[in-house]
Amino acid sequence: MTPITKRNLYCFVFSCDSGRFHLCLHFPSSLSQGGEDFPVKMAAPLTLLLLVAVTVRAALFRSSLTDLISDRVEVVSPLTAWKRVVEGLALLDLGVSPYSGDVFHETPLIIYLFHFVVDYAEVTFMLADVITAVALYMAVKDYNKQVFRKQKYALEADRYPHDCLELIRTPKEMYYIPLKVAMFYLLNPFTILSCVAKSTCGLNNAVISLFILSTIKGNVLLSAIFLSLATYQSIYPLTLCAPALLYLMQRQFIPVNFRRVSFWWFIAQYAFMYLGSLFVIICLSFFLLGSWDYLPSVYGFILSVPDLTPNIGLFWYFFAEMFEHFRLFFLCVFQINVFFYTIPLSIKLKEHPVFLIFMQLAVISIFKSYPTVGDVALYLAFLPVWSHLHRFLRNIFLVSCVLLACSALFPVLWHLWIYAGSANSNFYYAITLLFNVAQILLVSDYFYAFLRREHHLTYGLYLKRKDGTEATLVLK
């Protein structure tokens, strides 16, 4: 006897043969062929979302809040502030190197970009947000198709325990995830504030999103080019090289085996394209500027952290109180955090490179030297992709409340410190520290939930000890 039930466009077939359960999965024809009806049905909601997002930004650009937002230390940093870009443009127009002083620290390509489109700066930043949202939308849509395909093959091969039916992701619950990702990015207050402040963080997010899209699409050359651009803008995206390699090798069926020639040959090819693109970009910057002044002014500034303007990061207060002879040691300790977690995370998540990208983006936004809320908005946009992990999250309500409370208290404590004089820097740094702790708890909670779901898909949802009693899963 083979009972058949339908649930959210799936057809689950259970059969019992010699006391063993078999679970098969049948997709509707449109989904099994890759979901070609997705673009047609989702074009209208996505277009409406883009129109709403652009309208909100245009209205704020015309409001009196623009100057207030552009001065917020949570939204802009010494690296990404629009006022510093304007200063650099003024020096460039006078025939003086924009890096001759200690004001401008963006890359030469950014300043030469705005040298031509400075009159359309607002449109440029809105377009950057649109490009980021559309790229993330397309990337997640393609990723979902691959999840459907892998899940179908795994179920047909009877790789999942029979009690894991409720953990299987259905097309109905995943249908709107790409749109939710675009919505989470475009309508996130952090993203809107960054765009209105004309923070160059929005341009960095656009480059990273194009890198993610080209990687998920399997385009090795474009992936290397966009990764080199992201690294050129800020050193920290270098850590995204690991998930990109893992994903592209997985897509081309190249095993991660140090003894295989194909493994090292693919790494050499990707490294050649990545380093070649980075070399071309750096040389182009030299020819535009006529000197190498930008290297210490941009990358030396990022690594040495000489400007201790308050921000939402961990560096500024700690190094303001640091004795000078300890500065280099702790600077290395702080900077290595961004790169240190890449290897263990890559080993643990080598079969799940897209989730590894999410983890790496979160680590960068937490531990980089000059973070802004725009960096946080980029990895928060991926939360709808992991909506199936909610049943395993332990602290999501608490962390959400802390993040919201900290976001509201940032301007309050800044006002008490700078304007009212009734508080000091300890108050502002305390809320900054709490904000980063909440981010770490959020990311670690999703990491735990992801690993727990994978464990259940391998060993079953209801774990038993050897004596038959119920077991509890503990992450160590």
Helices and strands as residue ranges (DSSP letters): E 4-7, E 10-17, E 20-26, H 29-32, H 38-61, H 66-70, H 82-93, H 108-117, G 118-120, H 121-156, G 162-167, H 171-174, H 177-186, H 189-196, H 201-217, H 220-233, G 236-240, H 241-251, H 261-289, H 294-294, I 295-300, H 301-304, H 315-320, G 324-326, H 327-340, H 342-348, H 353-367, H 373-380, G 383-392, H 396-414, I 415-420, H 425-459
